[in-house]
Every structure is written in structure tokens, then in C-alpha cells.
Amino acid sequence: MARALARGWGEPVMCSDSGSGRAAALAAEVGGGAVSNVEVARQSDLVVLCHKPAQLNVVAAEIAGDVKAVASVLGSVSALELARAYRPAPTFRLMPNTPVEVRKGIVCYAPLCDPDHPVNVELEREVLALFCRLGSVVTLDERLLDPATAVMGVGPAYQSLLAEAQVDAAVRYGLKPEIAARLVVETMAGSAELIAHRNYDTLTVRREVTSPGGSTARGLDALERSGVRGAFQAAIDRVCGERS
Ligand SMILES: NC(=O)c1ccc[n+]([C@@H]2O[C@H](COP(=O)([O-])OP(=O)(O)OC[C@H]3O[C@@H](n4cnc5c(N)ncnc54)[C@H](OP(=O)(O)O)[C@@H]3O)[C@@H](O)[C@H]2O)c1
């Protein structure tokens, strides 16, 4: 996720890792430098936490005394846990997806609503402006962040699987894989833009393509009978169920 964010911002970063060398590779790619956690904290106006949730307290113990502000993309660390770990530094809980790398991401922002931790509104505006450069930012009540993540965070994997299934099916009918991939993926991208242009009204877009008794109607019927809706419900149940 750190690499996707840094690529999306397209600017030098000070970064760190736990010894793998990935930070040095990232700094070599986008500019900046690979340094220790403490140096990242000392040299930065904003530290973006991209480690695994389980490392929250270890990393906070190391750098909390030096950070000026923190943005976290950690999946299962609440805004309150984050604020407590880094108090008194201002903290922000966000959830991006990997298309941030190409500035087509969605970033969910879950503000902390706690009287003991009043929001620094000016800094919040700056942090959101930074993440807005990566796509669009959607502010959400934190209790909805899990189901949101279950569609937008994991979504790039779902869309890839859907594309792969369609490509494989088309290849069985004689299309070359690279041509099939282009047809499928460009159709996904174009359909996404069209759906957004129609105010996210998927039914309208679907009806526009579907003549009564026609080929699209037959294809949709096959998908429905194969359980496509049930499959997505089962997927979100698994993702949210395993988080809670
Ligand atoms: N993947 C996604 O699509 C996605 C989307 C939204 C949010 N997230 C969140 O993003 C976070 C990272 O996920 P990921 O998939 O990018 O995981 P990842 O590939 O395992 O990257 C985690 C990075 O954290 C570094 N790290 C671990 N312990 C550290 C420490 N003590 N000090 C400094 N760096 C440390 C690791 O260093 P090494 O390289 O040395 O191991 C690694 O580079 C998770 O909290 C996840 O919930 C992920």
C-alpha cells in the first residue's frame, strides 16, 4: 500500500521498512530516502502508517515522541486506538485502495468523533487534500468502514477476478488472450465511467444494453442463475465476518 500511495503522489518520500529493503527500492523509484522509523518521524510533517495493524504499538512506541501528525491506512485499527497510541499528535484514519497508484483510487475517511480528541480542522483539510490527489475521498461513519472496505479495499481483486473469468471464457471461443483482456478491461473502465455519468444508476445502464429477449438478456439470465448476486453477498459476509 505504501508503494501504491507513493506512486500515486509521484513525489519523493522518506520511508522505512522492517529490514526487507523495500523502502530503499521505493525511494530509488520515486525519490527521497530510506531511513529509520524515527528519522521518518523527525523529517516529516505527516507520517503515513502502512505497516500491518499488529505493529501499531511497536511502531508507536518508537516514533510517537517525534511525529507531528499521523495518517493511518491500517485495516483494523480504530480511529480511537490510533489517537490513543499517538496522543497528543493529531491522527487521521483513512482506507485507500490500490488504484490510488494511478490516481483513480477511492479513499474512505473515518473521522474520530471523540470530545477528548478534537479534530484539527485546518490539518484535516490539508490531509484530505493530499489524499484527494489520489482519486476521490469519501467521508464515512467509522462503523461503516468494514463493509466499505469489503467492497472498495478488496474490490481491485474482485474486478481482476471478474475480468479474468471473462477473458478465459472469450479465449475458449477463439479470441487471443491479449485481445480478450483489452476488450474486457476497456469495457469495465468505460462502463464504470458511464455508470458514474448516469449518477451510479446501474439499472439504467443495464437496461440500455438489454433488449427484451435479446442476447444481453440471455447472458444476464445465465449469470443470475449461476448465483452471481449470492456469490458477492457471500464474499462480503466472509470479509466482514472475519473482521468482527
Ligand atoms: N493491500 C491493500 O490493498 C490495502 C488496502 C488498504 C489498507 N491496507 C492496509 O495497509 C497496511 C499494509 O498492507 P500491505 O498489504 O501493504 O502490507 P505489506 O506489503 O506487508 O507491507 C507492510 C510494510 O510494513 C513494513 N513494516 C512492518 N513492520 C514495520 C516496522 N516495525 N517499522 C517499519 N516498517 C514496518 C514492512 O516492512 P518489510 O518490507 O521490511 O516487511 C512492509 O514494507 C495494512 O495495515 C493494511 O490493512 C492495505
The ligand as an ORCA input file, in Angstrom:
! r2SCAN-3c Opt
* xyz 0 1
  N      -3.096     -4.083      0.431
  C      -4.182     -3.329      0.305
  O      -4.894     -3.306     -0.731
  C      -4.571     -2.414      1.452
  C      -5.632     -1.522      1.276
  C      -5.943     -0.658      2.318
  C      -5.244     -0.707      3.514
  N      -4.256     -1.615      3.662
  C      -3.514     -1.632      4.939
  O      -2.183     -1.283      4.627
  C      -1.314     -1.896      5.564
  C      -0.176     -2.576      4.809
  O      -0.718     -3.571      3.978
  P       0.197     -4.137      2.802
  O      -0.666     -5.051      2.029
  O       0.886     -3.026      2.093
  O       1.270     -4.983      3.675
  P       2.780     -5.338      3.360
  O       3.002     -5.478      1.894
  O       3.122     -6.460      4.282
  O       3.586     -4.047      3.820
  C       3.766     -3.744      5.173
  C       5.041     -2.920      5.275
  O       5.208     -2.543      6.632
  C       6.596     -2.667      6.928
  N       6.823     -2.813      8.364
  C       6.467     -3.851      9.139
  N       6.873     -3.629     10.403
  C       7.495     -2.426     10.401
  C       8.152     -1.677     11.394
  N       8.221     -2.093     12.657
  N       8.676     -0.494     11.034
  C       8.605     -0.063      9.760
  N       8.016     -0.735      8.780
  C       7.470     -1.907      9.098
  C       7.023     -3.910      6.189
  O       8.427     -3.921      6.088
  P       9.198     -5.098      5.308
  O       9.055     -4.743      3.851
  O      10.573     -4.979      5.822
  O       8.498     -6.371      5.669
  C       6.310     -3.717      4.853
  O       7.075     -2.956      3.948
  C      -2.143     -2.877      6.395
  O      -2.359     -2.318      7.660
  C      -3.446     -2.985      5.623
  O      -4.550     -3.159      6.494
  C      -3.890     -2.452      2.649
*
